[in-house]
Amino acid sequence: MRITIDNLDGTGARDYSAAVAADGPLKIERTLNAPSRCTGLLDLSALSLPVPSRRARVVVASDAGAVLFTGYLATEPARIYAGVATMGPVHRLVFNAVSDEWLLDKQSLSPGGTGLSQTAGDLLRTLTDRVDAGLFSTDAVVAGAKVGVFAPKQTSSWSTNAGEIANAAYASYRVLNGAVSLATAGAVTHVLSDGDGSLNPAALNTVAVRELANDVTLSGEMEPAAYIAESFAGDGTTSVFNLAEAPYRPTRFTHSAASASSSQALLDSFNQGVLNPRIWQIADPGSFLKLTSAGLTMTGGNGLDGQTTLTAIDPIEMGGTLVVEAGNVQLASPSTGIVCGLYNGEVVSGNCFAGYNVRQSAGTTVVVPFINGAEVGTPFTIQNGHKYTLRMRLHCVETERVLQTWSTMVDGVLESYGGGAVAAPMSLLFELVDEGTASNTPAMVLYSGAVAISPASCNFAVVNSVALSGSVGYCRITQAGSVWIVSTLPGGSQTVRMTGAAGEGVDCMVSPAGRITFFAGRIPVAGEQFTVFYRGRRRSVARLSDAASIARESAGGVPGMAQWMGHVAKPLARSSVDCETAALAVLRFASSRSAAIAGTYTMMNPGADIWPGDVLAIGSGGDTLKLLVRKVVVEDGHARPELASYHISFANDWAESLGLKLAEGVAVDALLPETAASTPANVLVNLQSLQVTSATGTALQMDAGINPPAGGGFEVRRRDWAFGAGVDQDLVLRSPVRSFSIPRAAQVERYYVRMYDNSNPPVYSRFSSAVFTNLPVG
C-alpha cells in the first residue's frame, strides 16, 4: 500500500510509504455507518521526512491505484521508545487518522432538520448542507429508501446522524476522497465459492447467535390515546381549571425542561447579516428579499406566483395544535402575494393550504385568510406605518400524521414495511393583532372554521412575493401540544379560545400538566360552557406472531411458539400502528434461520475492495448463504508484491439489526396484549369527530360524527380498555344510531365511546373518544 501525508504546510503531499514500520503494519478499520480509521507506526529515523502534524491529510491507496482511505490526523502522532541504534535512541510515531467526515463532525449542527417521509438521500444531503454546504460533493448519494420520520440530534455529530439516516433506510454511507456517498446495503455482492477456490472454509467462522422467534411483542414511544372532550362551566370568577388528565404532547419537539409549555418547530428573528441557509431555501431571481434593521424586507417581485419565495428547509407535520406566526409585519401599497403560508407541495398559491393572502383593493392593501387556494373569512385593511402580528392556529385531533417506515433484508432481498399518512380533519383560526394599539391588544379573529381533509405535512414559506413591499420582523412555528378550547356563550354562539402567553392578546395559557389559566378580562362568564379537546396518552405496544413458523416448529409434538419481547430503539415507533409494522418486519427475519447468523471471514487480496454494507454470497455444497458485511479491517502485509489481508465481520438482521434497532425488554409501563395476532389489528375507524351537541342537567346529547356500520353501533362505558360484547361491567349503553343521549347522574362524569360492527366477536375502534364533564346537574 502507498500512504501519502500532506501536513498542510504548503509543500503538498509527501510519500510516507517507506516510513511505515514492519512491526506496526498499516491498518484500516471500516465500520458500517461510522467513521473509518487508519493507524500505523512510522519510523522516520533514516528518512528526511517531517513529523506529521495534527490535521494533516492522509491518503492510502493500493498498488493498483484504488483509494482505500482518506482522512485527517485527529491528534499529534505519539512518540514511543523503540530502542537504541548506532545514532542513539530510536523512536517510532504512532498515528491515528479519521476518515474525511471528521471535518463535518467538528462543525456545529443547527436546530431542526426533521424529515417526514423523505428519501434517505434527501435527508443526507440536507444534513450535509446544513453542517457545511459545499465542503463535500454529494453527487454519489442515491435516493435510497424512504424514511418515515427522522429528527437529527443537535448534540450528536454529523457522522452519528448520518449513520442513523443510513441505518433507517437499510443503506451504508461513506465519505471518501472528498465525496459523500450513500448506497443501499447489499448493492455490491462478493461471490465466494468453494467450487472456484475463492472460498477458504478454514478461514470462515459462522455461528447462530440468537434463537428463532415467531411471537414478537414490541413497545415504542408514548402515543396519543383517547380523544378527550372535557367540559366546564364558567361562573364569572374562576380563572383556573384543571384537566382530568395531562394532555398528550408530541415527543419529537419536546424540550428537556418539563416546565416548557410549548416547543419551537421553527424560529427566526431575521436579525443576522444574511438569511440563514441552515433554515431557509431562497428563490429570489430579482434580488427582492434582503435583511435590514426592520427584519426580512421585501421590495417587490417579478410579478409571478412562486418565483420569489423564502421557504423553510424542513417540512412541518400537521398534527396536534400548531401556532404559525409572523410578527412586526409592515405592508405597503402596492403589495401582492402570500405571507406566512403552509403549502401542500410546491410553493404556489394554488397549493396553499393555509396562509394570508395580500392584495390590493380600491387603492389599499388588504390581508385575507387563505385556505386551499381560496380566500375565506374577513378581509382586513392594512394601515400604513402600522405593525401587525399575523397568526394562524391549526388543530388536528391526530398528532402523529406520518407513519414510520422499516427496512430489513432477508436472504439478500430488501423489504420495507409501514409508511403512509394518517387522514384527519383540521380546525383553523386566523387572528391578527395591531401591535401599535396597545401592549395587550386583543387579537382580532378573521376566520374560524374547519376542513374535513388536511395534508399530513406541509412546506412553510414565510413569503411568496408576487410584488410584496414591506417587512417581517420575525416568524415562528410553535408545537403547542394537543389542546383546543371552544366556548359556548350563554346566547349559544361558539368561539375558539386562543392559548399562548400573557401579553400576546390571547385568552389563556395551558401548562403541560393540564392546568388552564384564563387571563384577566377573558375569564369564562356565568352561563358559559367551554370544552377542552385533547388527547390522552399511553405506551404504544403491539404483539404479532407467525402462524406458519409456529406450525413448522411444532413438528414432533413440541410446542412451536418462541416468544421474544423488546423495545423499538430506532427509528422511533411513535404509535401502536408503528409497533405493528415493526413487529411484521421483525417476524420476517426473526423466523428465518439464516437471519441469526454472524461470524468472520479472512481473505487475502480480494478481487475487489470490500466495504461494510456489501454482501458476501457464500456458496458451498449447492447452497448459497448471503451475509451482510458489518466491519472490515484491512492490513498491509508489508510485502512486495502487495499482500493485503481483509478481516471481515458479518451479521444478518436477527443477529445484529440494522434498519430496525431493537432493545431487549419492553417498556415497564406498557400494557401487554394477552394474545398475539397474525396480522396488524383489525380495527374500525376512531370517532375523531364525536361531540356533545347539548349538555343539560339531565342528559348529554351526543353525535358520533359518523354513521355506524350495518348491524353495529356505538358502545358507551364508564372506563376505558374494557370493551366487548360479553363485558357488562361499566357498560352504560349501546346505540345503533349516530345520535344518542347519555343520562347524567353527577357533576363530574367520564364516558368512553367506541364504534363496533356486527362481527363475532365485534370489531371496535382502536381508541376511545372520551367525554368528561364538570357541569352542574338538575
C-alpha positions, 0 to 999 in steps of 0.5 A: 500500500502507498500512504501519502501525508500532506501536513498542510504546510504548503509543500503538498503531499509527501510519500510516507510509504517507506516510513511505515514500520514492519512491526506496526503494519498499516491498518484500516478499520471500516465500520458500517455507518461510522467513521473509518480509521487508519493507524500505523507506526512510522519510523522516520529515523533514516528518512528526511521526512517531517513529523506529521502534524495534527490535521494533516491529510492522509491518503492510502491507496493500493498498488493498483491505484484504488483509494482505500482511505482518506482522512485527517490526523485527529491528534499529534502522532505519539512518540514511543521508545523503540530502542537504541541504534548506532545514532542513539535512541530510536523512536517510532510515531504512532498515528491515528487518522479519521476518515474525511467526515471528521471535518463535518463532525467538528462543525456545529449542527443547527436546530431542526432538520426533521424529515417526514417521509423523505428519501434517505438521500434527501435527508443526507444531503440536507444534513450535509448542507446544513453542517457545511454546504459545499465542503463535500460533493454529494453527487454519489448519494442515491435516493435510497429508501424512504424514511418515515420520520427522522429528527437529527440530534443537535448534540450528536455529530454529523457522522452519528446522524448520518449513520442513523439516516443510513441505518433507517433506510437499510443503506451504508454511507461513506465519505471518501476522497472528498465525496459523500456517498450513500448506497443501499446495503447489499448493492455490491455482492462478493461471490465466494465459492468453494467450487472456484477456490475463492472460498477458504472454509478454514478461514470462515467462522459462522455461528447462530447467535440468537434463537428463532422467534415467531411471537414478537411483542414490541413497545415504542414511544408514548402515543396519543390515546383517547380523544378527550372532550372535557367540559366546564362551566364558567361562573364569572370568577374562576380563572383556573381549571384543571384537566382530568388528565395531562394532555398528550404532547408530541415527543419529537419537539419536546424540550428537556425542561418539563416546565416548557409549555410549548416547543419551537418547530421553527424560529427566526428573528431575521436579525443576522447579516444574511438569511440563514441557509441552515433554515431557509431555501431562497428563490429570489431571481430579482434580488427582492428579499434582503435583511435590514434593521426592520427584519426580512424586507421585501421590495417587490417581485417579478410579478409571478406566483412562486418565483420569489419565495423564502421557504423553510428547509424542513417540512412541518407535520400537521398534527396536534395544535400548531401556532404559525406566526409572523410578527412586526409585519409592515405592508405597503401599497402596492403589495401582492402575494402570500405571507406566512403560508403552509403549502401542500407541495410546491410553493404556489398559491394554488397549493396553499393550504393555509396562509394570508393572502395580500392584495390590493383593493380600491387603492389599499392593501388588504390581508385575507385568510387563505385556505386551499387556494381560496380566500375565506373569512374577513378581509382586513385593511392594512394601515400604513406605518402600522405593525401587525402580528399575523397568526394562524392556529391549526388543530388536528385531533391526530398528532402523529400524521406520518407513519414510520417506515422499516427496512430489513433484508432477508436472504439478500432481498430488501423489504420495507414495511409501514409508511403512509399518512394518517387522514384527519380533519383540521380546525383553523383560526386566523387572528391578527393583532395591531401591535401599535394599539396597545401592549395587550391588544386583543387579537382580532379573529378573521376566520374560524372554521374547519376542513374535513381533509388536511395534508399530513405535512406541509412546506412553510414559506414565510413569503411568496412575493408576487410584488410584496413591499414591506417587512417581517420582523420575525416568524415562528412555528410553535408545537403547542401540544394537543389542546383546543378550547371552544366556548359556548356563550350563554346566547349559544354562539361558539368561539375558539379560545386562543392559548399562548402567553400573557401579553400576546392578546390571547385568552389563556395559557395551558401548562403541560400538566393540564392546568388552564389559566384564563387571563384577566378580562377573558375569564369564562362568564356565568352561563358559559360552557367551554370544552377542552379537546385533547388527547390522552396518552399511553405506551404504544405496544403491539404483539404479532406472531407467525402462524406458519413458523409456529406450525413448522416448529411444532413438528414432533409434538413440541410446542412451536411458539418462541416468544421474544419481547423488546423495545423499538430503539430506532427509528422511533415507533411513535404509535401502536400502528408503528409497533405493528409494522415493526413487529411484521418486519421483525417476524420476517427475519426473526423466523428465518434461520439464516437471519441469526447468523454472524461470524468472520471471514479472512481473505487475502487480496480480494478481487475487489475492495470490500466495504461494510454494507456489501454482501458476501454470497457464500456458496458451498455444497449447492447452497448459497448463504448471503451475509451482510458485511458489518466491519472490515479491517484491512492490513498491509502485509508489508510485502512486495508484491502487495499482500493485503489481508481483509478481516471481515465481520458479518451479521444478518438482521436477527443477529445484529439489526440494522434498519430496525434497532431493537432493545431487549425488554419492553417498556415497564409501563406498557400494557401487554396484549394477552394474545398475539395476532397474525396480522396488524389489528383489525380495527374500525375507524376512531370517532375523531369527530364525536361531540356533545351537541347539548349538555343539560342537567339531565342528559348529554346529547351526543353525535358520533360524527359518523354513521355506524356500520350495518348491524353495529353501533356505538358502545358507551362505558364508564372506563376505558380498555374494557370493551366487548360484547360479553363485558357488562361491567361499566357498560352504560349503553349501546346505540345503533344510531349516530345520535344518542343521549347519555343520562347524567347522574353527577357533576363530574362524569367520564364516558368512553365511546367506541364504534363496533360492527356486527362481527363475532366477536365485534370489531371496535375502534382502536381508541376511545373518544372520551367525554368528561364533564364538570357541569352542574346537574338538575 
